[in-house]
């Protein structure tokens, strides 16, 4: 019960600053029509309630299951199966990410359908899946994450030179939208679950870094999509 109260406080502190600013502007500068202001208040209540329910769902569902899946996979002791399952889970979590769907819809609309929504979603999800698999391999083989990050961003800069200019901002936005409320909790808990089972690994150190790698994958895959389209 106390934990649910803490989530309620987190939601309140997350929504309160923007609410205070809008209220201040409403009664000092902008003076929006009453109908629009009431719509804002209604939307604010719905956002707060939805955010509260989402965070409760993440806490009681996504985080435990992600950690349990990671620990269960590690106990199998089969490297290939662990990597394959990690790729599939990263792909599936990204396809369900609302931010990715919004980005793909906007790109589809702006480009007049030349970059179809489902192709971009699949490309971004594949990039995340592959880099999640790479991150899990890093945990198992104890590869320093610095090397992987440097190599990943070096590839981003190289591919940016060959991809069409309009693909570069789309690719960079793809890296941002994948660090959303669906993908991040699951990927982080997956890494912590894997690290907690493997000998010599600690969930507090080795389990982190998956999100950093996962944010590079969609940038690379979107740039490669641009090179293909060109």
C-alpha positions, -999 to +999 in steps of 0.1 A: +000+000+000+028+024+008+044+016-025+012+026-044+011+058-024+047+065-034+038+060-071+009+084-066+033+110-052+057+105-082+028+110-106+017+142-088+053+156-088+056+147-125+024+165-135+024+194-110+051+216-126+035+218-160+001+222-144+014+252-124+029+268-154-003+265-175-024+278-147-001+308-142-001+316-179-039+311-181-047+337-154-019+362-163-011+361-201-029+338-225-065+337-211-077+307-231-114+302-236-131+284-208-140+255-230-104+248-240-092+253-204-117+228-192-105+204-219-070+209-205-081+201-170-100+170-182-070+158-201-047+165-171-069+143-149-069+115-175-031+117-180-025+116-143-047+086-139-033+068-169+003+075-158-005+062-123-020+030-137+008+025-161+035+029-134+016+004-112+014-020-141+052-016-148+060-022-112+038-053-107+041-068-142+069-057-165+098-054-141+093-087-123+086-107-155+116-091-173+139-100-144+125-136-142+128-141-179+164-130-178+173-152-149+155-182-164+173-178-197+206-176-179+200-209-161+196-227-194+233-223-200+229-221-238+245-190-252+228-191-286+194-196-271+199-167-246+210-143-274+182-154-297+155-149-270+170-115-261+168-104-297+132-115-300+122-099-267+139-066-276+121-067-310+087-074-294+091-047-267+099-021-293+070-030-316+047-023-286+064+010-278+039+039-282+067+064-290+079+043-319+044+040-333+039+078-331+072+085-348+066+060-376+031+075-382+045+110-384+072+099-408+047+081-429+025+111-431+053+137-438+069+116-465+035+108-482+039+071-476+074+068-492+087+055-459+058+032-448+049+030-411+054-007-407+087-008-424+101+019-401+087+002-370+102-032-381+135-016-389+137+002-356+126-029-337+152-050-354+179-026-345+169-026-309+166-064-309+201-069-323+217-045-299+199-060-269+213-094-280+247-077-283+243-062-248+234-096-233+265-110-250+286-082-234+273-092-200+281-129-205+315-124-220+324-094-198+331-071-227+337-034-216+307-014-227+329+016-236+343-003-266+308-012-279+296+024-274+326+039-292+323+015-321+285+020-323+287+058-325+316+056-349+294+036-372+266+062-368+289+090-380+301+069-409+267+059-420+254+095-417+278+104-445+262+079-469+225+080-459+202+106-475+201+138-454+164+134-446+171+101-430+196+114-405+172+132-382+147+104-385+174+079-375+185+100-345+149+104-334+145+067-337+172+062-310+152+086-287+118+070-290+130+035-282+139+046-247+102+048-238+080+035-210+075+001-225+110-007-237+132+006-209+117-011-179+117-045-196+152-043-211+167-031-179+151-058-158+161-084-184+197-074-181+196-073-143+180-108-143+207-122-165+235-106-145+221-118-112+223-155-122+257-156-140+287-162-118+309-132-111+282-108-123+263-082-102+229-069-112+238-034-100+267-030-124+268-056-152+230-055-157+230-018-168+241-006-202+215-025-222+194+007-227+225+026-239+233+000-265+196-004-275+194+033-283+222+029-308+207+000-327+177+018-342+199+047-353+221+024-372+192+004-387+174+035-398+205+049-414+210+016-432+174+018-443+182+052-458+212+039-476+190+011-490+163+036-501+189+058-518 
